[in-house]
Amino acid sequence: MRTLAVVSAGLSTPSSTRLLADRLTDATVTALGERGVEVRPEVIELRDRARDLADHLVTGFPNAALRPVLEAVAGADGLIAVTPIFSASYSGLFKTFVDVLDRDALSGTPVLLGATAGTARHQLALDHALRPLFAYLHATVVPAGVFAAAEDWGGSDWGSGPELADRITRAGRELADLVAARPASTVTDPFADPVPFEQLLTG
């Protein structure tokens, strides 16, 4: 069983950011199923963790509510990260989450990037803001990032536009290829097997 972390930085409820995250998740899960790989997605709404993230920035430590979220991302076999675009870049909430991640948490992790905005003028933010950020984190970013402007969500069924649907399907397949080819990840708790105090005293 593989794990897939899905991070959505949408600020409203409902939000187009979460809708895009759900579509990308469905496409990836379907593509992995076609490859005979079972996957368990875990969706993380950053809006619900805003205060916890702020506390982490101030104290330097995750609280009890945030710790399992960070562990889920660090231990995932793949990551879908979707943010709204403000002023041609990712949101402050999204960047705050990235800032509190361990610097090696995403090293080698396959990542699918998505972004939403009110206008297509922001579409270059995927390549000029998001890709450099995850390259710095040594993540393996799939080629097909997905940007969705307001006009892409036409029709009675949001996200039903053929061009957006095709981009989502292609991106999901690319992430599935990387996740399926990657050995299942494991996260080791450094405090799970502590050295006895007596042993430390004896050197």
NUVEX-624422 format. One record per residue (C-alpha): residue in one letter; x, y, z; residue number from 1. Coordinates in Angstrom, 1 decimal, decimal comma, padded with zeros to 4 digits, m for minus. Layout:
# NUVEX-624422
{res = A X = X Y = Y Z = Z n = NUM}
...
END
This chain:
# NUVEX-624422
{res = M X = 000,0 Y = 000,0 Z = 000,0 n = 1}
{res = R X = 001,4 Y = 003,4 Z = m001,1 n = 2}
{res = T X = 000,6 Y = 006,7 Z = 000,6 n = 3}
{res = L X = m000,2 Y = 009,9 Z = m001,2 n = 4}
{res = A X = m000,2 Y = 013,2 Z = 000,6 n = 5}
{res = V X = m002,4 Y = 015,9 Z = m000,9 n = 6}
{res = V X = m001,8 Y = 019,4 Z = 000,3 n = 7}
{res = S X = m004,4 Y = 022,1 Z = m000,5 n = 8}
{res = A X = m003,8 Y = 025,7 Z = 000,4 n = 9}
{res = G X = m007,2 Y = 027,0 Z = m000,5 n = 10}
{res = L X = m008,6 Y = 029,7 Z = 001,8 n = 11}
{res = S X = m012,3 Y = 029,5 Z = 001,1 n = 12}
{res = T X = m014,8 Y = 026,7 Z = 001,6 n = 13}
{res = P X = m015,4 Y = 025,3 Z = m001,0 n = 14}
{res = S X = m012,4 Y = 026,5 Z = m003,0 n = 15}
{res = S X = m011,2 Y = 025,9 Z = m006,6 n = 16}
{res = T X = m007,8 Y = 025,0 Z = m005,1 n = 17}
{res = R X = m009,4 Y = 022,0 Z = m003,2 n = 18}
{res = L X = m011,4 Y = 021,0 Z = m006,3 n = 19}
{res = L X = m008,2 Y = 020,9 Z = m008,4 n = 20}
{res = A X = m006,5 Y = 018,9 Z = m005,6 n = 21}
{res = D X = m009,3 Y = 016,4 Z = m005,6 n = 22}
{res = R X = m009,3 Y = 016,0 Z = m009,4 n = 23}
{res = L X = m005,5 Y = 015,5 Z = m009,4 n = 24}
{res = T X = m005,9 Y = 012,9 Z = m006,6 n = 25}
{res = D X = m008,6 Y = 011,0 Z = m008,5 n = 26}
{res = A X = m006,5 Y = 011,0 Z = m011,6 n = 27}
{res = T X = m003,4 Y = 009,7 Z = m009,8 n = 28}
{res = V X = m005,3 Y = 007,0 Z = m007,8 n = 29}
{res = T X = m006,9 Y = 005,8 Z = m011,1 n = 30}
{res = A X = m003,6 Y = 005,7 Z = m012,9 n = 31}
{res = L X = m001,9 Y = 003,8 Z = m010,0 n = 32}
{res = G X = m004,9 Y = 001,4 Z = m010,0 n = 33}
{res = E X = m004,2 Y = 000,7 Z = m013,7 n = 34}
{res = R X = m000,7 Y = m000,2 Z = m012,7 n = 35}
{res = G X = m001,8 Y = m002,6 Z = m010,0 n = 36}
{res = V X = m000,7 Y = m000,3 Z = m007,2 n = 37}
{res = E X = m002,9 Y = 000,4 Z = m004,2 n = 38}
{res = V X = m002,7 Y = 003,8 Z = m002,7 n = 39}
{res = R X = m004,1 Y = 005,6 Z = 000,3 n = 40}
{res = P X = m004,5 Y = 009,4 Z = m000,2 n = 41}
{res = E X = m004,4 Y = 011,7 Z = 002,8 n = 42}
{res = V X = m005,8 Y = 015,2 Z = 002,2 n = 43}
{res = I X = m004,3 Y = 018,1 Z = 004,2 n = 44}
{res = E X = m006,2 Y = 021,4 Z = 004,3 n = 45}
{res = L X = m003,7 Y = 024,0 Z = 005,3 n = 46}
{res = R X = m006,6 Y = 026,4 Z = 006,1 n = 47}
{res = D X = m007,4 Y = 024,2 Z = 009,1 n = 48}
{res = R X = m003,8 Y = 024,3 Z = 010,3 n = 49}
{res = A X = m003,1 Y = 028,0 Z = 009,9 n = 50}
{res = R X = m002,7 Y = 028,7 Z = 013,6 n = 51}
{res = D X = m000,7 Y = 025,6 Z = 014,2 n = 52}
{res = L X = 001,7 Y = 026,7 Z = 011,4 n = 53}
{res = A X = 002,0 Y = 030,1 Z = 013,0 n = 54}
{res = D X = 002,8 Y = 028,6 Z = 016,4 n = 55}
{res = H X = 005,5 Y = 026,4 Z = 014,8 n = 56}
{res = L X = 007,1 Y = 029,5 Z = 013,2 n = 57}
{res = V X = 007,2 Y = 031,2 Z = 016,6 n = 58}
{res = T X = 008,2 Y = 028,3 Z = 018,8 n = 59}
{res = G X = 010,3 Y = 026,2 Z = 016,4 n = 60}
{res = F X = 008,3 Y = 023,1 Z = 017,3 n = 61}
{res = P X = 005,2 Y = 021,5 Z = 015,8 n = 62}
{res = N X = 002,3 Y = 021,1 Z = 018,3 n = 63}
{res = A X = 000,4 Y = 017,8 Z = 018,7 n = 64}
{res = A X = m002,1 Y = 018,7 Z = 015,9 n = 65}
{res = L X = 000,6 Y = 019,6 Z = 013,4 n = 66}
{res = R X = 003,1 Y = 016,9 Z = 014,0 n = 67}
{res = P X = 001,2 Y = 014,1 Z = 012,3 n = 68}
{res = V X = 000,6 Y = 016,3 Z = 009,3 n = 69}
{res = L X = 004,3 Y = 016,9 Z = 008,9 n = 70}
{res = E X = 005,0 Y = 013,2 Z = 009,4 n = 71}
{res = A X = 002,4 Y = 012,3 Z = 006,8 n = 72}
{res = V X = 004,0 Y = 014,5 Z = 004,2 n = 73}
{res = A X = 007,5 Y = 013,3 Z = 005,0 n = 74}
{res = G X = 006,5 Y = 009,7 Z = 004,9 n = 75}
{res = A X = 004,4 Y = 009,8 Z = 001,7 n = 76}
{res = D X = 005,4 Y = 008,0 Z = m001,4 n = 77}
{res = G X = 004,1 Y = 010,9 Z = m003,5 n = 78}
{res = L X = 002,8 Y = 014,4 Z = m002,9 n = 79}
{res = I X = 000,2 Y = 016,6 Z = m004,7 n = 80}
{res = A X = 000,6 Y = 020,2 Z = m003,7 n = 81}
{res = V X = m001,9 Y = 022,8 Z = m004,9 n = 82}
{res = T X = m001,9 Y = 026,5 Z = m004,0 n = 83}
{res = P X = m003,9 Y = 029,6 Z = m005,1 n = 84}
{res = I X = m001,7 Y = 032,2 Z = m006,8 n = 85}
{res = F X = m001,5 Y = 035,7 Z = m005,3 n = 86}
{res = S X = 000,6 Y = 038,4 Z = m006,9 n = 87}
{res = A X = 002,2 Y = 035,9 Z = m009,3 n = 88}
{res = S X = 003,4 Y = 033,5 Z = m006,6 n = 89}
{res = Y X = 002,2 Y = 030,9 Z = m004,1 n = 90}
{res = S X = 000,1 Y = 032,0 Z = m001,1 n = 91}
{res = G X = 001,7 Y = 032,9 Z = 002,2 n = 92}
{res = L X = m000,1 Y = 030,0 Z = 003,9 n = 93}
{res = F X = 001,5 Y = 027,6 Z = 001,4 n = 94}
{res = K X = 004,9 Y = 029,0 Z = 001,9 n = 95}
{res = T X = 004,5 Y = 028,9 Z = 005,7 n = 96}
{res = F X = 003,8 Y = 025,2 Z = 005,4 n = 97}
{res = V X = 006,9 Y = 024,6 Z = 003,2 n = 98}
{res = D X = 009,0 Y = 026,7 Z = 005,7 n = 99}
{res = V X = 008,2 Y = 024,4 Z = 008,6 n = 100}
{res = L X = 009,0 Y = 021,2 Z = 006,7 n = 101}
{res = D X = 012,3 Y = 019,5 Z = 007,6 n = 102}
{res = R X = 014,8 Y = 020,4 Z = 004,9 n = 103}
{res = D X = 015,2 Y = 016,8 Z = 003,8 n = 104}
{res = A X = 011,5 Y = 015,8 Z = 004,1 n = 105}
{res = L X = 010,8 Y = 015,8 Z = 000,4 n = 106}
{res = S X = 014,2 Y = 014,8 Z = m000,9 n = 107}
{res = G X = 013,5 Y = 012,4 Z = m003,9 n = 108}
{res = T X = 009,8 Y = 012,5 Z = m003,3 n = 109}
{res = P X = 007,7 Y = 012,6 Z = m006,5 n = 110}
{res = V X = 005,6 Y = 015,8 Z = m006,5 n = 111}
{res = L X = 002,8 Y = 017,0 Z = m008,7 n = 112}
{res = L X = 002,2 Y = 020,7 Z = m008,6 n = 113}
{res = G X = m001,1 Y = 022,5 Z = m009,1 n = 114}
{res = A X = m002,2 Y = 026,1 Z = m008,9 n = 115}
{res = T X = m005,4 Y = 028,1 Z = m009,3 n = 116}
{res = A X = m006,0 Y = 031,8 Z = m010,0 n = 117}
{res = G X = m008,7 Y = 034,1 Z = m011,2 n = 118}
{res = T X = m006,9 Y = 034,8 Z = m014,4 n = 119}
{res = A X = m004,6 Y = 032,9 Z = m016,8 n = 120}
{res = R X = m002,0 Y = 035,7 Z = m016,5 n = 121}
{res = H X = m000,7 Y = 033,9 Z = m013,4 n = 122}
{res = Q X = 000,0 Y = 030,6 Z = m015,2 n = 123}
{res = L X = 003,7 Y = 031,1 Z = m015,3 n = 124}
{res = A X = 003,8 Y = 031,0 Z = m011,5 n = 125}
{res = L X = 004,0 Y = 027,2 Z = m011,8 n = 126}
{res = D X = 007,4 Y = 027,4 Z = m013,5 n = 127}
{res = H X = 008,8 Y = 030,6 Z = m012,0 n = 128}
{res = A X = 007,7 Y = 030,2 Z = m008,4 n = 129}
{res = L X = 006,6 Y = 026,7 Z = m007,5 n = 130}
{res = R X = 009,2 Y = 024,6 Z = m009,5 n = 131}
{res = P X = 012,2 Y = 026,4 Z = m008,1 n = 132}
{res = L X = 010,8 Y = 026,1 Z = m004,5 n = 133}
{res = F X = 010,5 Y = 022,3 Z = m004,8 n = 134}
{res = A X = 013,8 Y = 022,0 Z = m006,7 n = 135}
{res = Y X = 015,4 Y = 023,6 Z = m003,6 n = 136}
{res = L X = 013,8 Y = 020,9 Z = m001,5 n = 137}
{res = H X = 015,3 Y = 018,2 Z = m003,8 n = 138}
{res = A X = 011,9 Y = 016,9 Z = m004,7 n = 139}
{res = T X = 011,3 Y = 015,1 Z = m008,0 n = 140}
{res = V X = 008,7 Y = 017,3 Z = m009,7 n = 141}
{res = V X = 006,7 Y = 015,7 Z = m012,6 n = 142}
{res = P X = 006,9 Y = 017,6 Z = m015,9 n = 143}
{res = A X = 003,1 Y = 018,3 Z = m016,2 n = 144}
{res = G X = 002,1 Y = 020,8 Z = m013,6 n = 145}
{res = V X = m001,6 Y = 021,9 Z = m013,8 n = 146}
{res = F X = m002,8 Y = 025,5 Z = m013,7 n = 147}
{res = A X = m006,5 Y = 026,3 Z = m013,6 n = 148}
{res = A X = m007,9 Y = 029,8 Z = m014,1 n = 149}
{res = A X = m011,5 Y = 030,8 Z = m013,4 n = 150}
{res = E X = m012,5 Y = 030,2 Z = m017,0 n = 151}
{res = D X = m011,3 Y = 026,6 Z = m016,8 n = 152}
{res = W X = m014,0 Y = 025,7 Z = m014,4 n = 153}
{res = G X = m016,9 Y = 026,1 Z = m016,9 n = 154}
{res = G X = m020,0 Y = 024,1 Z = m017,2 n = 155}
{res = S X = m022,3 Y = 022,7 Z = m014,6 n = 156}
{res = D X = m019,6 Y = 020,2 Z = m013,5 n = 157}
{res = W X = m016,6 Y = 022,2 Z = m012,3 n = 158}
{res = G X = m013,5 Y = 021,1 Z = m014,0 n = 159}
{res = S X = m015,4 Y = 019,5 Z = m016,8 n = 160}
{res = G X = m013,6 Y = 021,5 Z = m019,5 n = 161}
{res = P X = m011,8 Y = 019,1 Z = m021,9 n = 162}
{res = E X = m008,5 Y = 020,9 Z = m021,9 n = 163}
{res = L X = m008,3 Y = 021,0 Z = m018,1 n = 164}
{res = A X = m009,4 Y = 017,3 Z = m017,8 n = 165}
{res = D X = m006,7 Y = 016,3 Z = m020,3 n = 166}
{res = R X = m004,0 Y = 018,1 Z = m018,4 n = 167}
{res = I X = m005,2 Y = 016,6 Z = m015,1 n = 168}
{res = T X = m005,2 Y = 013,1 Z = m016,6 n = 169}
{res = R X = m001,7 Y = 013,5 Z = m018,0 n = 170}
{res = A X = m000,3 Y = 014,9 Z = m014,8 n = 171}
{res = G X = m001,9 Y = 012,1 Z = m012,7 n = 172}
{res = R X = m000,3 Y = 009,5 Z = m015,0 n = 173}
{res = E X = 003,2 Y = 011,1 Z = m014,7 n = 174}
{res = L X = 003,0 Y = 011,1 Z = m010,9 n = 175}
{res = A X = 001,7 Y = 007,5 Z = m010,9 n = 176}
{res = D X = 004,7 Y = 006,4 Z = m013,0 n = 177}
{res = L X = 007,1 Y = 007,9 Z = m010,5 n = 178}
{res = V X = 005,3 Y = 006,6 Z = m007,4 n = 179}
{res = A X = 004,9 Y = 003,1 Z = m008,8 n = 180}
{res = A X = 008,6 Y = 002,9 Z = m009,7 n = 181}
{res = R X = 009,8 Y = 004,2 Z = m006,3 n = 182}
{res = P X = 010,4 Y = 001,8 Z = m003,3 n = 183}
{res = A X = 007,8 Y = 002,2 Z = m000,6 n = 184}
{res = S X = 009,0 Y = 004,8 Z = 001,8 n = 185}
{res = T X = 009,3 Y = 004,3 Z = 005,6 n = 186}
{res = V X = 009,6 Y = 006,9 Z = 008,3 n = 187}
{res = T X = 011,8 Y = 006,0 Z = 011,2 n = 188}
{res = D X = 010,9 Y = 007,6 Z = 014,5 n = 189}
{res = P X = 014,3 Y = 008,6 Z = 016,1 n = 190}
{res = F X = 012,7 Y = 008,2 Z = 019,6 n = 191}
{res = A X = 011,2 Y = 004,8 Z = 019,0 n = 192}
{res = D X = 014,2 Y = 002,9 Z = 020,3 n = 193}
{res = P X = 016,1 Y = 005,1 Z = 022,8 n = 194}
{res = V X = 019,4 Y = 004,2 Z = 024,3 n = 195}
{res = P X = 018,9 Y = 003,4 Z = 028,0 n = 196}
{res = F X = 020,2 Y = 006,1 Z = 030,4 n = 197}
{res = E X = 022,4 Y = 003,7 Z = 032,2 n = 198}
{res = Q X = 024,1 Y = 002,8 Z = 028,9 n = 199}
{res = L X = 024,8 Y = 006,4 Z = 028,2 n = 200}
{res = L X = 026,4 Y = 006,9 Z = 031,7 n = 201}
{res = T X = 028,7 Y = 004,0 Z = 031,1 n = 202}
{res = G X = 029,8 Y = 005,3 Z = 027,8 n = 203}
END
